[in-house]
Amino acid sequence: MKKLGLFLLSIWAATFSAQQVKILLEDSISIRAIVLEDQKVWYAGTDSKFGYVNILSPADQRQIRLSDQQLQFRTLAQDRTSFYAINIESPAHLFKISKRDLTHQIVFTDTARTAFYDAMHFVNGQKAYAFSDADESLNLKLLQILPEQNSFAFYRKPPLKMNKGEAAFAASNSNLASAGKYLWLGTGGGSARIFRFDLQQQSAEIFETGFVQDSGSAGIYSIDFLDEQFGIAVGGDYTRQEANINNIATTSDGGQTWQIQASGKNGGYKTCVKIRPDSGGREIVAVGDQQVEYSHDYGQTWIRISEEKGFYVCEWLNASTLILAGKGKIAKMEF
């Protein structure tokens, strides 16, 4: 039986070890935030650029600049009628972009010196959250956005403190995730922790993870949750991308406790992780600057399925198509 198991594993690894990457768009920008809608990949990136490419007909694409300034966008989210993007660095401007004609306006500005927005995420069709580095008093800055009410307020129930040096990484717009009544936030920069917000009770808890947290460039870069119980966090250290110790962890109790997975046995630094649809959490993909990896056993083991470099963010279009974006490109991978 053991030999049979190893044989089946080798067949599975061979099946997934050489996935073809098809480039959909090439441009001299860096893309770290995408959303998918109506067979289009919408993106926000450097040089104030925002646009889309059609997945089925890549010649169908459009790009605009949201500002005459050289803004960098690493966040992007959407509701039924609009897209939303907020630039890193201060002053941070939240842009609302009409899906109908791509007209856009600034609806909120954070002028704090420490403003640096890492991720934005809709928990439903009416409310979004955007996370910024802490203020000078180390207060957590989680912006609650209610677009239909034109309401923008920082989460203060209860007030939460970040540790000195603790922050998040604007790597892939994915250190925020939600499922059911919870919103989770993953951090790094010397403290790799999970903040869990109960959106019904307006309460919050903070949990340790056992994740690598030995420098300001190390920690959790991306999280994803299947439901209120199972989730995964990935990351590492972008200054030591080959390092693969304590850079992947999973939880089965909603983030309260974390189990380190594949320590020393994965491809290293990872910037984005996504659970494959319809897999019940068993199948997961993770991307980093140097590789794309895949797990078929809830993150316990990983194989490299693409040597393509320069991807930072990924999103499943469906169970058989993965969209990737990064340095100067958007691509798709069929499974």
N, C-alpha and C positions, 0 to 999 in steps of 0.2 A: 504493500500500500504506500509506503514511503517513496519507493521508486516511481510509482504511478503519479504521486503528487508532484514530485520533482519534474517528471516528464510533462505533465499538464501545465506546470508553471513555465517551463521552457517554451512550450507552444504559445502560451499567452504572451510571454515577453517578446518572442519573435514577431507576433502579430502586431504589437504596438511599438516596436523599436525603430520604425522608419517611416513615421508619418510625413506625408508630403505637405509642405507649406506653399500656399499660393498667394502671391502678393496682389493686393487689391489697390493699394495706393502708395505712392512714393512722394515724399516732400521733404524739404530741408527743415523740418521742425521735429521737436520731441513731443510725443503724445503719451500722456500718463492717465488719461481719463476718457472713457468711452461709455456710451449707452446705445442700445439696440432698439430700433423700432421700424416697423414696416419694411423689413428687408434692407435696412440701411444701418451703417455704422456711423453714428454721430460722434464727433471728437472735439476736444478742446486742447490746445497746446501752447507752445511758445509763440512769440511774436504776435500775441493777441489773436491768433487764428482759431476759427471755429468753422466746422463744416461737416460734410457727410460724403460717403462713398456707398454706392449701391452694391450689395453683396452679389446679386445675381447678374448685374450689368455694370461692372466697374467703370465703364466709360461715363456713366451717369454719376457725376460728382459736382459738388459746389463748395466753395470756401469763401468766407468773409473775414474781415478783421473787426473785432468788437471794440477796438480802441486804437487811436493813433499812437498811443504809448506802447512801449515794448513790454507788455504784460505777459506773465507766465501763468497759464491755467493748468492746474493739476486736479481740478474737481469738475464734475459734471453730473447733473441729475435732471429728472424730468417728471412732470405731472401730465395731465391729459392735454393741456393746451400749450405748454411752454417748456423750454429748457432753462436750466439755471447753472451758472458758472461763476466762481469767485476766484480771483487771482491770489497767488501767494504774495507775501511781502506787503508792507504798509505804504500807503493806504490800500486796504483790501476792498474792492468793489464787487458787489453781487449784481451780476447781470441777469436780466430776464429776457429770454429770446422767444419770440412768437414762432410757433410751429407753422403757422399759416403762411407767413411771408418773411420770416427771419428778421423782422425789425426788432430792435433791442433797446433796452434802457437800463440804467443803474437804479436799483430799488433800495439798496442799503449800502452804507460805507462804514467800515471799521477803521478808525484813524489811530488806534492804539499803536504805539511804537513796536510792540511785540506781536502784532497781528501777523499770522502766517497760517493760512488755511490748508489743511492736509487732506480733507475728505468731506464729501457732502452726500447725504443719503436720505431718500424718502422712505418713511416707514409705512406710509399708505398714500393714497392719492391726494391727501390734503396737507400733510405735515412733513417737513424735512428737518434734518439736523446737519449742521456744518461744524467741524471741529477745528479749532485754532490752537496754536501753542499757548501755553499759560500766560497770564499777565504778569506784571512785575512782582505781584504778591503771591505768585504761584497758584492763583485760583484757576480751576479748570474753566476753559472757555468753550462751551457747547452752545452754538447759536440755534435757537428754535425758530423755524421759518414757517409761517402760515400765509402762503401767497395770496389766497383768496381774500384774506382779511388785511393784507398788507401789514402783517405783524412780524416783528423781528425782536426777539428778546433772548438774553442769555439764561441758560439753565441755572437756577439757584435753589433747587429743592431736592436735597439739601445742598448747601455750599460744599464743594469738594476741593481738596488741595492736591496739587501734583507735587511729587518729590523734586528736589533740586536737580536740574538737568533732565528731568523726565519730559518727554514730548512725544510726538508721533512723526511718522515719515510720509512725506507727500510723494509716495512712490507709485501708487496705482489707484488712488481714490477708493481704497478698500480696507482701511483700518476701522471702518464702521460697518456693522451688519445688524440685521434685525430678523426676528421671527416671533410670531405670536405677540405676547405682551412685552417682550424684551428688546432693548437696543444694547449692543455691545460695542466697546471701544478698546482697541489694543494699543499699547504704548511701548516706547523704547527709550534709548538715550540714558542708560544707566539704571533704569527701573522698567522691567518688562512686565507689565501688569494688565489685567483685564478689568475694565469698569463695566458693570452691568446695571442698566437703568430699567426699572419696572415702570413702564409708561402709564400703567393704570393706577398704581399706587403713588406715583410721583416720588419714588424712593430710589436709592442707589447703593450698590455694594462694590467693593474693590477686592480682587483676588490675585494672589501671587501665582506664577505659572511655572517656575523652574527654568524659564527660557534664558538663553544667553543674554547677559546684560552687563558686560565688563567694560563697556566704553560708550561714549556718546553717539557712536555710529551703529551700535548693536541693539537688537531687540526685535519686537514684533513689527512686521511690515504690512501684513495682510491677514484678515480673518474672514471666515465664511461659516454660516450656520445652516444646517438642514432644517431644524425645528427648534423648539425651546430647550432641547437637551443636547443634541450632538453638534459639535462645532470643531473647527480646526484653525490653528494659527501657524503662520510660517514667517520666516525672516532670516536673520543672521546679522552680518556686518558687511556693509558695502565697501569698506576699505580692505576687507580680507574675504573676497568672494568665494575662495575655495574652502573656507572654514565651514564645517558642517556639524559642529557639536551643539546640541541643544537648540536647534533652530526650527524644529517642527514639533508641535504638540497638539493633542486632541483632548476634548472633554466630552463626557457623557452625562453630565449633570448640570448643564446650562452655564458652564464656566466657573463653577465653584472650585473644582479640582481639575488639574491638567496632567496628562501623561505624556512624557517626552517620547517621541517616535523616531526611529531610524537615525539616532544620533551617531555620527561618524559613518553613516551608510547612505548618504544622499548626495546630490550634486552641489550642495552648498547654498549660498545666498539666494533667497527667493523674494520676489517683490509682490506677487499676486497669487492667490489660491482660490479655486472655484470648484464646488462639488458638482459632479455631473448630474444633470436632470434625470429623473426616473431611476436613479441607481440606489436610492435609499441611503446615501452617504458612503456607500462602499467605494465608489470610483471618484477620484479627485485628480485635478490637474493643477500644476504649479509652474509658474514661469519665473525666470531670473535673467540677468544680463547674459548669461552664458549657456543656457539650456532651457528646454521644456521637459518636465518630468510628469510621470503618471503613476498613480497608486490604484490598485484594485482591491485593497484590503483595509479600508478606513485609515489610510495614511501610515500603516505600519512598515511597508516596504515600497520602494520607488524604483522605476526604471526611466532612463533617458529616452524620450521618443523623438526628439529633434535636437540637432546641434546648432540650429539657427540662433544667432546671437542678437542682442539688442532689443528684445521684447521686455516690456515692463508691466503690461496690463493684459488681462484676458477676460473673456465673457462667453458663456455658452449661448449660442443662438437657439439651439435645440440639443437633443441628446446626441446628435451625430455631427454637429458643426461647432467648432470652437473659433472664436474671433480673437485675434491678438493684435497688439499695437505697441509701438515703442519708438526707437530712434529712427525717424524718417520714414516710417512705414506702418501700414495696416495690412493684415493678412488673415487668411482663414486656413483651418486645418480640418479635414474631413476624417471621421472615424467610422 
